[in-house]
Amino acid sequence: APDVRPVRLRIPAIGVDAAALVPLGLGADHQLEAPARFEDVGWYSAGPVPGDPGPAVIAAHVDSRSGPAPFFRLRDLRGGDQVFVARSDGQETRFAVDAVQRYPKDAFPTGAVYGPAPGSALRLITCGGSFDAAKRSYRDNIVVYASTRWG
């Protein structure tokens, strides 16, 4: 149903429990918008709903001037760590982390993140690497690849 959306994200290994997710779209540069508020977690609403076939994308900030943001410890996830996404239709999907990668922003792997994936997949994205003070942004992105494959 078109009104199904993710409503909660839990990542126990790094202490994330976001009780609301804001919809995200693409900016004028055709890149995923970041959540407007540093404390928010967002979901790319033009993509799959977590738990449906394909790669669902969830993004959040790593930090702000006032301190850590929701995905501050995203880079600390390890293979097998669990991620839970609850949906508005009552379904909760359990994902397992497959890999954590860091990419320069100018070499973001769009195809790997948004392209076809077997079954239900999840991509968690935040900023990482060193901070470019002149641009007021991080030079890299951290991408966590997770899936519902177990065993």
ChimeraX attribute file (.defattr): number of C-alpha atoms within 10 A of each C-alpha:
attribute: neighborCount
match mode: 1-to-1
recipient: residues
	/A:1	5
	/A:2	5
	/A:3	7
	/A:4	13
	/A:5	20
	/A:6	26
	/A:7	18
	/A:8	17
	/A:9	22
	/A:10	17
	/A:11	18
	/A:12	12
	/A:13	14
	/A:14	17
	/A:15	12
	/A:16	17
	/A:17	15
	/A:18	17
	/A:19	13
	/A:20	14
	/A:21	20
	/A:22	18
	/A:23	16
	/A:24	21
	/A:25	17
	/A:26	13
	/A:27	10
	/A:28	8
	/A:29	7
	/A:30	8
	/A:31	10
	/A:32	16
	/A:33	18
	/A:34	23
	/A:35	19
	/A:36	13
	/A:37	13
	/A:38	19
	/A:39	17
	/A:40	19
	/A:41	26
	/A:42	27
	/A:43	28
	/A:44	20
	/A:45	17
	/A:46	12
	/A:47	15
	/A:48	19
	/A:49	25
	/A:50	28
	/A:51	24
	/A:52	14
	/A:53	15
	/A:54	20
	/A:55	26
	/A:56	25
	/A:57	26
	/A:58	26
	/A:59	25
	/A:60	26
	/A:61	24
	/A:62	23
	/A:63	18
	/A:64	12
	/A:65	7
	/A:66	7
	/A:67	9
	/A:68	14
	/A:69	20
	/A:70	21
	/A:71	26
	/A:72	19
	/A:73	16
	/A:74	25
	/A:75	21
	/A:76	10
	/A:77	17
	/A:78	15
	/A:79	13
	/A:80	15
	/A:81	16
	/A:82	19
	/A:83	22
	/A:84	18
	/A:85	22
	/A:86	20
	/A:87	18
	/A:88	12
	/A:89	12
	/A:90	10
	/A:91	12
	/A:92	17
	/A:93	17
	/A:94	18
	/A:95	24
	/A:96	20
	/A:97	22
	/A:98	19
	/A:99	15
	/A:100	19
	/A:101	11
	/A:102	17
	/A:103	16
	/A:104	15
	/A:105	15
	/A:106	9
	/A:107	9
	/A:108	15
	/A:109	14
	/A:110	9
	/A:111	8
	/A:112	12
	/A:113	20
	/A:114	16
	/A:115	10
	/A:116	12
	/A:117	15
	/A:118	11
	/A:119	13
	/A:120	20
	/A:121	27
	/A:122	31
	/A:123	21
	/A:124	22
	/A:125	27
	/A:126	25
	/A:127	27
	/A:128	23
	/A:129	16
	/A:130	10
	/A:131	13
	/A:132	11
	/A:133	9
	/A:134	6
	/A:135	8
	/A:136	8
	/A:137	13
	/A:138	17
	/A:139	17
	/A:140	20
	/A:141	22
	/A:142	22
	/A:143	25
	/A:144	24
	/A:145	22
	/A:146	25
	/A:147	25
	/A:148	19
	/A:149	14
	/A:150	8
	/A:151	4
